[in-house]
Amino acid sequence: MKKEMQKIIQFKNILLDKNNKSLTKQTLENSSYSFMTNLISKAGSLIFTIILARLILPELFGLYSLALSIILTIATFTDLGLSSTISKYLSESLARGKKGETEARSRLRFLLKIKLSLVFIVSLLIFLLAPIISTVVFHRVSLIMPLQIGAIYLFVMGLQSALSAVFYPLRKLKYTLYSEVIFQVLRIVLFVILIGIYKSVSNILISLVITMLASAVFYLFALIFINKHLLFGKIIPVERRKMTLFWGWTIILSSSLVLFGHIDTFMLGFFVEDSFIGYYSILLSLVASAAGFITFGGIFLPIFTQIKGEQLNRGFSKAIKYSAMLSIPAAVGLAFIILPLIRIIYGVDYAPLEFNFPMLVASVFLCLLVIEGPITAILNSLFMAKDRVKLPAILLIILTAINIVLNIAFIKIALPFGAQWALVGVSLATFLTRYLNLGILAYLSFKNFRLGLNKETFIMPAAAAVLMLVFLFLFNYIFKPAIIGSAIMIILAAAVYFINIYLLSSKWSQK
C-alpha cells in the first residue's frame, strides 16, 4: 500500500510541476483531459438519449437509430482515415521542434485539402442518393429527409474531425474538452427547442448539424490562437506517396471499424420491426458509453509514434494493465445492472418484461465488449504508429465478412422463436468476431513488435471482479434496493473490487 501511495504522490507532483515538460507529464495530463472529455461526452450523450427516448416512442427512436447508423457508417468515408494520418504525421514533424514546423504545415495543408474535397463529394452523393437508399434498400420513405439532413451533418462532421485531429499531436487536449462541453450543452438545448416545435427525426438531426458546426468553429479559432503557423506560412514539397499509402490502409481500417460497429444494427433493420432496433440500440449505447470512459487509443497514437525500445515496452504494458483493471469490473458490473438501469432511465417500454431473458443474454454478450474495445483501440494505435496499419486493416475486412455471415445465420436461426431472440443472435455474432479480432491482433503484435498481452495482467482484475459480482448478487438478494439503494450498491461494489485488487496484488507480490 505504501508503494502505491508513493506512486500516486509522484504522479501528483509531476502534474503540479509547471516546469516539467516530460513525456510522462504530458501523457498524464492529456489522459486526464481525455477522461474528462469522455466523461462529458458519455454523460451528455446519456442525458440526450434519455430525453430523446422519453419524448418519442420506440418506433421513432428505432428509425432515428437506423438513420444515425447509416450516417455514421458513411461518415467513415468522409473521414477516410485522414484524422489518424494527420495525427501520426504531424507528431513526426512536431517532434523535430522548429525544424519540423514547415514540414508539419505542409503535411497538414496537403491532408486538409484532400479531406475537404472528399467530404464534399461524399456528402453530395448521399444527399442525391437518399431517396434510393431509403426506398430501395431499406423500404422506408420516412428515411429520405433524415438522410438528406444527414448529408449536411456528414460535411460538418468531416470538417470538425479534421480540425480536432490536430490537437492530439499538439498535445493540447484541453481544447477537445472545451469543444465537447460546447457540443453537448448546445445539442441538448437545441434538441429540446426543436423537438418541442415538432417531433421528428429530421429536427433531431438539425440540432446535431448546428452543434457540430459550433464545435468546428471553436476548433478553428483555438488552432489559430495556439499555433497559427500550422495553418499560415510557406510550404514545401512533402512525401505524398508515403502519406497516401498510409492513408489508404487507414481508410480500410477506419471504414471496416465503423461498419464492424454498426453491421448488427443494419442486419436487424432488414429482419425485424423498428421497436426491436430501438431495444438493441439502447443496450448498445450504454455499452458504448461504458467503454468510452476507458478508451484512450487516440492518445497513444502520437505517443507510440515517438517512442521505441524499452520505453515503448513499458508504455504499452502500462496501457494494457490499467485498461484491464478498469474495463473488467466495468463490464461485469454493467452486465448486472443494465436492464434495471434501462427501465429506470428510459422506461419499461425499452426493456419489456416479456423479453427479459433474451435481452439479458444479449446484454451479457454486449457488456463483454467493454473489455475488448479499449484493448483493441490500444493495439490499433500501436500498428498505426509503427506503419503496420495494413495488418489490422486486412484482418478487419475478413472479420467484417465473417460478422455479416454470422449475423444473417444467427438471426435466421433465432427468428422462428420470436424477434426478441434476434437480439441474442446479433449480439453473439458481434461478440465472437470482435474477440477473434482482438486475439489475432494480440498475436500479430507479439510477432511484429514483441509486445503481447500478458495473461497475468487479466487474472487479478478478473478474480476481483468475480468477488464483486458475488457481492452484487448478495446485496441485491438481501436488500432488494430501489434507486437510491442501487446507487449505494454500485459504490460499495466498486469499493469491494478495489479492496480485492489490493489484497490479491499483495498476495501475488509475496509469491
C-alpha positions as CSV (number, residue, x, y, z in Angstrom):
1,M,0.0,0.0,0.0
2,K,2.9,2.3,0.8
3,K,4.4,1.7,-2.6
4,E,1.1,2.5,-4.3
5,M,0.7,5.7,-2.3
6,Q,4.2,6.8,-3.3
7,K,3.3,6.3,-6.9
8,I,0.1,8.5,-6.5
9,I,2.1,11.2,-4.8
10,Q,4.7,11.1,-7.5
11,F,2.1,11.4,-10.3
12,K,0.5,14.3,-8.4
13,N,3.9,16.1,-8.1
14,I,4.6,15.6,-11.8
15,L,1.2,17.1,-12.8
16,L,1.6,20.1,-10.5
17,D,5.2,20.9,-11.6
18,K,4.8,23.6,-14.3
19,N,8.4,23.3,-15.3
20,N,8.2,19.6,-16.0
21,K,7.9,19.1,-19.8
22,S,8.4,15.3,-19.7
23,L,6.5,12.8,-21.8
24,T,5.2,11.3,-18.6
25,K,3.6,14.6,-17.5
26,Q,2.1,15.2,-21.0
27,T,0.7,11.7,-21.1
28,L,-0.8,12.0,-17.6
29,E,-2.2,15.5,-18.4
30,N,-3.7,14.5,-21.7
31,S,-5.1,11.3,-20.2
32,S,-6.9,13.4,-17.6
33,Y,-8.3,15.7,-20.3
34,S,-9.3,12.7,-22.4
35,F,-11.0,11.0,-19.5
36,M,-12.9,14.2,-18.7
37,T,-13.8,14.6,-22.4
38,N,-15.1,11.1,-22.5
39,L,-17.0,11.6,-19.2
40,I,-18.7,14.7,-20.6
41,S,-19.3,13.1,-23.9
42,K,-20.9,10.0,-22.4
43,A,-22.8,11.9,-19.8
44,G,-24.1,14.4,-22.4
45,S,-25.0,11.5,-24.8
46,L,-26.8,9.7,-22.0
47,I,-28.8,12.8,-21.0
48,F,-29.5,13.4,-24.7
49,T,-30.6,9.8,-25.2
50,I,-32.8,9.8,-22.1
51,I,-34.6,13.0,-23.1
52,L,-34.9,11.7,-26.6
53,A,-36.3,8.3,-25.5
54,R,-38.7,9.9,-23.1
55,L,-40.1,12.3,-25.7
56,I,-40.5,9.9,-28.6
57,L,-41.9,6.4,-28.9
58,P,-39.6,3.3,-29.5
59,E,-40.7,3.2,-33.2
60,L,-39.5,6.7,-33.9
61,F,-36.4,6.0,-31.8
62,G,-35.7,2.9,-33.9
63,L,-36.0,5.0,-37.1
64,Y,-33.6,7.6,-35.6
65,S,-31.1,4.8,-34.6
66,L,-31.2,3.3,-38.1
67,A,-30.7,6.7,-39.8
68,L,-27.8,7.6,-37.4
69,S,-26.2,4.2,-38.1
70,I,-26.3,4.8,-41.8
71,I,-25.0,8.3,-41.4
72,L,-22.1,7.3,-39.1
73,T,-21.1,4.5,-41.3
74,I,-21.0,6.7,-44.4
75,A,-19.2,9.3,-42.2
76,T,-16.2,7.0,-42.3
77,F,-15.9,7.8,-46.0
78,T,-15.8,11.5,-45.2
79,D,-13.0,10.8,-42.7
80,L,-11.3,8.0,-44.7
81,G,-8.7,7.6,-42.1
82,L,-7.3,11.1,-42.6
83,S,-7.7,12.1,-38.9
84,S,-5.3,9.3,-37.9
85,T,-3.0,10.2,-40.8
86,I,-2.9,13.8,-39.6
87,S,-2.2,12.8,-36.0
88,K,0.6,10.4,-37.0
89,Y,2.5,12.6,-39.5
90,L,2.1,15.8,-37.5
91,S,3.5,14.0,-34.5
92,E,6.6,13.1,-36.5
93,S,7.1,16.6,-37.7
94,L,6.4,18.4,-34.4
95,A,8.9,16.0,-32.7
96,R,11.7,17.8,-34.6
97,G,10.8,21.2,-33.0
98,K,11.3,24.3,-35.1
99,K,13.0,22.3,-37.9
100,G,9.8,20.4,-38.4
101,E,7.4,23.4,-38.4
102,T,7.4,24.0,-42.1
103,E,7.1,20.3,-42.8
104,A,4.2,20.0,-40.3
105,R,2.4,22.9,-42.0
106,S,2.9,21.4,-45.5
107,R,1.7,18.0,-44.5
108,L,-1.4,19.4,-42.7
109,R,-2.3,21.6,-45.7
110,F,-2.0,18.7,-48.1
111,L,-4.1,16.4,-45.9
112,L,-6.8,19.0,-45.2
113,K,-7.1,19.8,-48.9
114,I,-7.8,16.1,-49.7
115,K,-10.2,15.7,-46.8
116,L,-12.3,18.7,-47.5
117,S,-12.6,17.7,-51.2
118,L,-13.6,14.2,-50.3
119,V,-16.1,15.2,-47.6
120,F,-17.9,17.5,-50.1
121,I,-18.1,14.8,-52.8
122,V,-19.4,12.1,-50.4
123,S,-21.9,14.4,-48.7
124,L,-23.3,15.5,-52.1
125,L,-23.7,11.9,-53.2
126,I,-25.6,10.9,-50.1
127,F,-27.9,13.9,-50.4
128,L,-28.7,12.9,-54.0
129,L,-29.0,9.2,-53.4
130,A,-31.0,9.4,-50.1
131,P,-34.4,8.5,-51.9
132,I,-32.8,5.4,-53.4
133,I,-31.1,4.3,-50.2
134,S,-34.4,4.9,-48.2
135,T,-36.9,3.3,-50.6
136,V,-35.0,0.6,-52.5
137,V,-32.5,-0.6,-49.8
138,F,-34.5,-0.1,-46.5
139,H,-38.0,0.3,-47.9
140,R,-38.7,3.3,-45.6
141,V,-39.9,6.5,-47.3
142,S,-39.7,8.2,-43.9
143,L,-35.9,7.8,-44.0
144,I,-35.4,10.2,-47.0
145,M,-35.4,13.5,-45.2
146,P,-33.3,12.3,-42.2
147,L,-30.6,11.1,-44.7
148,Q,-30.6,14.4,-46.6
149,I,-30.1,16.3,-43.5
150,G,-27.6,13.7,-42.5
151,A,-25.6,14.5,-45.7
152,I,-25.1,18.1,-44.3
153,Y,-24.2,16.6,-41.0
154,L,-21.5,14.5,-42.7
155,F,-19.9,17.5,-44.2
156,V,-19.8,19.5,-41.0
157,M,-18.6,16.4,-39.1
158,G,-15.8,15.8,-41.6
159,L,-14.5,19.4,-41.1
160,Q,-14.8,19.1,-37.3
161,S,-12.9,15.8,-37.1
162,A,-10.1,17.1,-39.3
163,L,-9.6,20.1,-37.1
164,S,-9.9,18.1,-33.8
165,A,-7.2,15.6,-35.0
166,V,-4.6,18.4,-35.0
167,F,-4.9,18.8,-31.2
168,Y,-3.6,15.2,-30.5
169,P,-0.1,15.7,-31.9
170,L,-0.1,19.2,-30.4
171,R,-0.9,17.6,-27.0
172,K,-3.5,20.3,-26.3
173,L,-6.4,18.1,-25.4
174,K,-7.9,20.6,-23.1
175,Y,-9.3,22.2,-26.2
176,T,-11.1,18.9,-27.1
177,L,-12.6,19.1,-23.6
178,Y,-13.9,22.7,-24.2
179,S,-15.2,21.7,-27.5
180,E,-17.1,18.7,-26.1
181,V,-18.7,20.9,-23.4
182,I,-19.9,23.3,-26.1
183,F,-21.2,20.4,-28.3
184,Q,-23.1,18.6,-25.5
185,V,-24.7,21.6,-23.9
186,L,-25.8,23.2,-27.2
187,R,-27.0,19.9,-28.6
188,I,-29.4,19.3,-25.7
189,V,-30.7,22.9,-25.6
190,L,-31.3,22.9,-29.4
191,F,-32.9,19.5,-29.4
192,V,-35.4,20.4,-26.7
193,I,-36.3,23.6,-28.5
194,L,-36.7,21.9,-31.9
195,I,-38.4,18.7,-30.7
196,G,-40.8,21.0,-28.7
197,I,-41.8,22.6,-32.0
198,Y,-42.3,19.3,-33.9
199,K,-41.4,15.7,-33.0
200,S,-39.4,14.3,-36.0
201,V,-36.1,12.6,-36.7
202,S,-35.3,15.5,-39.0
203,N,-35.4,18.0,-36.2
204,I,-33.1,15.8,-34.1
205,L,-30.6,15.8,-36.9
206,I,-30.8,19.5,-37.4
207,S,-29.8,20.0,-33.8
208,L,-26.8,17.8,-34.5
209,V,-25.8,19.8,-37.5
210,I,-25.8,23.1,-35.7
211,T,-23.9,21.9,-32.7
212,M,-21.3,20.1,-34.8
213,L,-20.7,23.3,-36.7
214,A,-20.3,25.3,-33.5
215,S,-17.6,22.7,-32.4
216,A,-15.8,23.0,-35.7
217,V,-15.7,26.8,-35.5
218,F,-14.3,26.6,-32.0
219,Y,-11.5,24.3,-33.1
220,L,-10.6,26.6,-35.9
221,F,-10.3,29.7,-33.7
222,A,-8.5,27.7,-31.0
223,L,-5.9,26.4,-33.5
224,I,-5.3,30.0,-34.8
225,F,-4.9,31.1,-31.2
226,I,-2.4,28.5,-30.1
227,N,-0.4,27.8,-33.3
228,K,-1.5,29.8,-36.3
229,H,1.8,28.8,-38.0
230,L,0.3,25.4,-38.7
231,L,-2.2,27.0,-41.0
232,F,-0.4,30.0,-42.4
233,G,3.1,30.3,-43.9
234,K,5.2,28.9,-46.7
235,I,5.0,25.2,-47.6
236,I,7.5,22.7,-49.0
237,P,7.1,19.5,-51.1
238,V,6.1,16.6,-48.9
239,E,6.2,12.8,-49.3
240,R,2.7,12.5,-50.8
241,R,3.2,8.8,-51.8
242,K,4.2,7.7,-48.3
243,M,1.3,9.6,-46.7
244,T,-1.2,8.4,-49.3
245,L,-0.1,4.8,-48.9
246,F,-0.5,5.0,-45.1
247,W,-3.8,6.9,-45.6
248,G,-5.1,4.2,-48.0
249,W,-4.7,1.4,-45.4
250,T,-6.1,3.6,-42.7
251,I,-9.1,4.2,-45.0
252,I,-9.7,0.4,-45.0
253,L,-9.2,0.1,-41.2
254,S,-11.4,3.1,-40.3
255,S,-14.2,2.1,-42.8
256,S,-14.1,-1.5,-41.5
257,L,-14.2,-0.4,-37.9
258,V,-17.3,1.7,-38.3
259,L,-19.0,-1.0,-40.5
260,F,-18.0,-3.5,-37.9
261,G,-19.6,-1.5,-35.2
262,H,-22.9,-0.9,-37.0
263,I,-23.4,-4.1,-39.0
264,D,-25.6,-5.6,-36.3
265,T,-28.0,-2.7,-36.4
266,F,-28.1,-2.9,-40.2
267,M,-28.9,-6.6,-40.1
268,L,-31.7,-6.0,-37.6
269,G,-33.1,-3.3,-39.9
270,F,-33.6,-6.0,-42.6
271,F,-35.3,-8.6,-40.4
272,V,-37.2,-7.0,-37.5
273,E,-39.5,-4.1,-36.6
274,D,-38.2,-0.7,-35.7
275,S,-39.1,-1.2,-32.0
276,F,-36.6,-4.1,-31.7
277,I,-33.9,-2.0,-33.3
278,G,-34.7,0.6,-30.6
279,Y,-34.3,-2.0,-27.8
280,Y,-30.9,-3.1,-29.2
281,S,-29.7,0.4,-29.8
282,I,-30.4,1.3,-26.1
283,L,-28.3,-1.7,-25.0
284,L,-25.5,-0.8,-27.4
285,S,-25.5,2.9,-26.4
286,L,-25.0,2.1,-22.7
287,V,-22.2,-0.4,-23.5
288,A,-20.5,2.1,-25.8
289,S,-20.8,4.8,-23.0
290,A,-19.1,2.5,-20.5
291,A,-16.3,1.5,-22.9
292,G,-15.8,5.2,-23.9
293,F,-14.8,6.1,-20.4
294,I,-11.7,3.8,-20.5
295,T,-10.8,4.0,-24.2
296,F,-7.7,6.1,-24.8
297,G,-6.5,4.8,-28.2
298,G,-6.3,8.3,-29.7
299,I,-3.9,9.5,-27.0
300,F,-1.5,6.6,-27.6
301,L,-1.1,7.1,-31.4
302,P,1.1,10.2,-31.2
303,I,2.9,8.8,-28.2
304,F,3.7,5.4,-29.7
305,T,4.9,7.2,-32.8
306,Q,7.6,9.0,-30.9
307,I,8.9,6.2,-28.6
308,K,10.6,2.8,-29.1
309,G,12.6,0.1,-27.5
310,E,12.2,-0.4,-23.7
311,Q,10.2,2.9,-23.4
312,L,7.6,1.5,-25.8
313,N,7.5,-1.8,-24.0
314,R,6.8,-0.1,-20.7
315,G,4.3,2.3,-22.1
316,F,2.4,-0.5,-23.9
317,S,2.4,-2.7,-20.8
318,K,1.0,0.0,-18.6
319,A,-1.6,1.0,-21.1
320,I,-2.9,-2.6,-21.2
321,K,-2.6,-3.1,-17.5
322,Y,-4.7,-0.1,-16.5
323,S,-7.2,-0.7,-19.3
324,A,-7.8,-4.2,-18.0
325,M,-8.0,-3.0,-14.4
326,L,-10.8,-0.6,-15.3
327,S,-12.6,-2.4,-18.1
328,I,-13.1,-5.8,-16.5
329,P,-15.1,-4.6,-13.4
330,A,-17.0,-2.1,-15.6
331,A,-18.1,-5.0,-17.9
332,V,-19.2,-7.3,-15.0
333,G,-21.0,-4.5,-13.1
334,L,-22.8,-3.2,-16.2
335,A,-24.0,-6.7,-17.2
336,F,-25.5,-7.0,-13.7
337,I,-27.4,-3.6,-13.7
338,I,-28.0,-2.8,-17.4
339,L,-31.7,-4.0,-17.7
340,P,-32.9,-2.4,-14.4
341,L,-30.9,0.7,-15.4
342,I,-32.7,0.9,-18.8
343,R,-36.1,0.6,-17.1
344,I,-35.3,3.3,-14.6
345,I,-33.7,5.7,-17.1
346,Y,-35.7,5.1,-20.3
347,G,-38.8,3.4,-19.1
348,V,-40.1,-0.2,-19.2
349,D,-41.0,0.3,-22.9
350,Y,-37.3,0.0,-23.8
351,A,-36.8,-3.3,-21.9
352,P,-40.2,-5.1,-21.9
353,L,-40.5,-7.6,-19.1
354,E,-41.8,-10.3,-21.6
355,F,-38.5,-10.1,-23.4
356,N,-36.4,-10.0,-20.2
357,F,-34.4,-13.3,-20.6
358,P,-33.3,-12.8,-24.3
359,M,-32.4,-9.2,-23.6
360,L,-30.4,-10.3,-20.6
361,V,-28.5,-12.8,-22.7
362,A,-27.9,-10.2,-25.4
363,S,-26.7,-7.6,-22.8
364,V,-24.2,-10.1,-21.3
365,F,-22.5,-10.6,-24.7
366,L,-22.5,-6.9,-25.4
367,C,-21.2,-5.9,-22.0
368,L,-18.1,-8.1,-22.5
369,L,-17.2,-5.7,-25.4
370,V,-16.4,-3.1,-22.7
371,I,-13.2,-5.2,-22.1
372,E,-12.4,-5.8,-25.7
373,G,-13.0,-2.3,-27.1
374,P,-10.3,-0.3,-25.1
375,I,-7.6,-3.0,-25.6
376,T,-8.3,-3.3,-29.3
377,A,-8.0,0.5,-29.6
378,I,-4.6,0.4,-28.0
379,L,-3.4,-2.3,-30.3
380,N,-4.7,-0.5,-33.4
381,S,-2.8,2.7,-32.3
382,L,0.4,0.6,-32.0
383,F,0.1,-0.7,-35.5
384,M,-0.7,2.8,-36.9
385,A,2.2,4.4,-35.0
386,K,4.7,1.8,-36.4
387,D,3.4,2.0,-40.0
388,R,1.9,-1.5,-39.9
389,V,-1.7,-0.4,-40.4
390,K,-2.0,-2.9,-43.3
391,L,-2.2,-5.8,-40.9
392,P,-5.2,-4.8,-38.8
393,A,-6.9,-3.4,-41.9
394,I,-6.8,-6.7,-43.8
395,L,-7.8,-8.6,-40.7
396,L,-10.9,-6.4,-40.2
397,I,-12.0,-6.8,-43.8
398,I,-12.0,-10.6,-43.3
399,L,-13.8,-10.4,-40.0
400,T,-16.4,-8.0,-41.2
401,A,-17.4,-10.5,-43.9
402,I,-17.5,-13.3,-41.2
403,N,-19.6,-11.0,-39.0
404,I,-22.1,-10.4,-41.7
405,V,-22.4,-14.2,-42.4
406,L,-22.8,-14.9,-38.7
407,N,-25.4,-12.2,-38.2
408,I,-27.6,-13.5,-41.0
409,A,-27.2,-17.1,-39.9
410,F,-27.9,-16.4,-36.2
411,I,-30.9,-14.1,-37.0
412,K,-32.5,-16.7,-39.2
413,I,-32.0,-19.3,-36.6
414,A,-33.5,-17.1,-33.9
415,L,-36.5,-15.6,-35.7
416,P,-38.7,-18.7,-35.5
417,F,-38.6,-18.3,-31.7
418,G,-39.5,-14.6,-31.9
419,A,-37.9,-11.3,-33.0
420,Q,-36.6,-10.7,-29.4
421,W,-34.2,-13.7,-30.0
422,A,-32.7,-11.9,-33.0
423,L,-31.2,-9.5,-30.5
424,V,-29.3,-12.5,-29.0
425,G,-28.2,-13.6,-32.4
426,V,-26.6,-10.3,-33.5
427,S,-25.0,-9.7,-30.1
428,L,-23.5,-13.2,-30.2
429,A,-22.1,-12.6,-33.7
430,T,-20.6,-9.3,-32.6
431,F,-19.1,-10.8,-29.5
432,L,-17.5,-13.7,-31.4
433,T,-16.0,-11.7,-34.2
434,R,-14.7,-8.8,-32.1
435,Y,-12.9,-11.1,-29.7
436,L,-11.5,-13.1,-32.6
437,N,-10.2,-9.8,-33.9
438,L,-8.6,-9.0,-30.5
439,G,-7.0,-12.4,-30.3
440,I,-5.4,-12.2,-33.7
441,L,-4.3,-8.6,-33.2
442,A,-2.6,-9.6,-29.9
443,Y,-0.8,-12.4,-31.8
444,L,0.4,-10.1,-34.6
445,S,1.5,-7.5,-32.0
446,F,3.8,-10.1,-30.3
447,K,5.1,-11.4,-33.7
448,N,5.9,-8.0,-35.1
449,F,6.9,-5.9,-32.0
450,R,7.4,-8.5,-29.2
451,L,4.5,-6.7,-27.4
452,G,1.8,-9.1,-26.4
453,L,-1.0,-9.4,-23.8
454,N,0.2,-11.0,-20.6
455,K,-2.4,-13.2,-19.1
456,E,-1.3,-12.2,-15.6
457,T,-2.5,-8.7,-16.4
458,F,-6.0,-10.0,-16.5
459,I,-6.0,-12.6,-13.7
460,M,-6.2,-10.3,-10.7
461,P,-8.9,-7.9,-12.2
462,A,-11.0,-10.9,-13.3
463,A,-10.7,-12.6,-9.8
464,A,-11.6,-9.3,-8.1
465,A,-14.5,-8.7,-10.5
466,V,-15.9,-12.2,-9.7
467,L,-15.8,-11.4,-5.9
468,M,-17.5,-8.1,-6.7
469,L,-20.2,-9.9,-8.7
470,V,-20.9,-12.2,-5.7
471,F,-21.3,-9.1,-3.5
472,L,-23.8,-7.6,-6.0
473,F,-25.9,-10.7,-6.0
474,L,-25.9,-10.9,-2.2
475,F,-26.7,-7.2,-1.7
476,N,-29.5,-7.3,-4.3
477,Y,-31.0,-10.5,-2.8
478,I,-30.9,-9.3,0.8
479,F,-31.9,-5.6,0.4
480,K,-33.8,-5.6,-2.9
481,P,-32.7,-2.0,-3.4
482,A,-34.6,0.8,-5.1
483,I,-33.0,3.7,-7.0
484,I,-31.0,5.2,-4.0
485,G,-30.2,1.7,-2.7
486,S,-28.9,0.7,-6.1
487,A,-26.6,3.7,-6.3
488,I,-25.2,2.8,-2.9
489,M,-24.8,-0.8,-4.1
490,I,-22.7,0.3,-7.1
491,I,-20.5,2.5,-4.9
492,L,-19.9,-0.3,-2.4
493,A,-19.3,-2.8,-5.3
494,A,-16.6,-0.5,-6.6
495,A,-15.0,-0.4,-3.1
496,V,-15.2,-4.2,-2.8
497,Y,-13.4,-4.5,-6.2
498,F,-10.5,-2.2,-5.4
499,I,-10.0,-3.7,-1.9
500,N,-9.8,-7.1,-3.5
501,I,-7.4,-5.8,-6.1
502,Y,-5.1,-4.6,-3.3
503,L,-5.4,-7.8,-1.3
504,L,-4.8,-10.0,-4.3
505,S,-1.8,-7.9,-5.6
506,S,-0.3,-8.1,-2.1
507,K,-0.5,-11.9,-2.0
508,W,0.7,-12.1,-5.6
509,S,3.8,-10.0,-4.9
510,Q,4.7,-12.3,-1.9
511,K,4.9,-15.4,-4.1
